[in-house]
Amino acid sequence: KASSKNRYLTSVTVAAIPALTGTITLAAAAKAVLTIPGAYSVSSSNTAYATATVASQVVTITGVAAGTATITVLDRNNKTAAVLTITVHKILTFLSIRKRF
């Protein structure tokens, strides 16, 4: 939903890290929140465009400025990783999260 400051929040629960793949498109200052069971670390290939933080089982990805970054989510227990491409636009046009079946 948009607030008076034109910020958006999208929340998705993911069953496990192998199910996490694809592209997320955000507006600058918008957030995507992913709830993933387990212990994870996260990193961004370019924090000028998108940042990622993790607290408990919640990964928060924030669009910073128009551009593209890669977010890597690493499972601390079995060392598997998921890679998400984050595309940040000045204005949100759509949000796309693809889940592997």
Secondary structure as the mmCIF struct_conf table of DSSP 4:
data_model
#
loop_
_struct_conf.conf_type_id
_struct_conf.id
_struct_conf.beg_label_comp_id
_struct_conf.beg_label_asym_id
_struct_conf.beg_label_seq_id
_struct_conf.end_label_comp_id
_struct_conf.end_label_asym_id
_struct_conf.end_label_seq_id
TURN_TY1_P TURN_TY1_P1 SER A 4 LYS A 5
STRN STRN1 LEU A 9 THR A 13
BEND BEND1 ALA A 15 ALA A 16
HELX_RH_3T_P HELX_RH_3T_P1 ILE A 17 ALA A 19
STRN STRN2 LEU A 20 ALA A 27
TURN_TY1_P TURN_TY1_P2 ALA A 28 ALA A 29
STRN STRN3 LYS A 31 THR A 35
BEND BEND2 PRO A 37 GLY A 38
STRN STRN4 TYR A 40 SER A 44
BEND BEND3 SER A 45 SER A 45
TURN_TY1_P TURN_TY1_P3 THR A 47 TYR A 49
STRN STRN5 ALA A 50 ALA A 55
TURN_TY1_P TURN_TY1_P4 SER A 56 GLN A 57
STRN STRN6 VAL A 58 GLY A 63
BEND BEND4 ALA A 65 ALA A 66
STRN STRN7 GLY A 67 ASP A 75
TURN_TY1_P TURN_TY1_P5 ARG A 76 ASN A 78
STRN STRN8 ALA A 81 HIS A 89
BEND BEND5 LYS A 90 ILE A 91
STRN STRN9 ARG A 98 LYS A 99
#
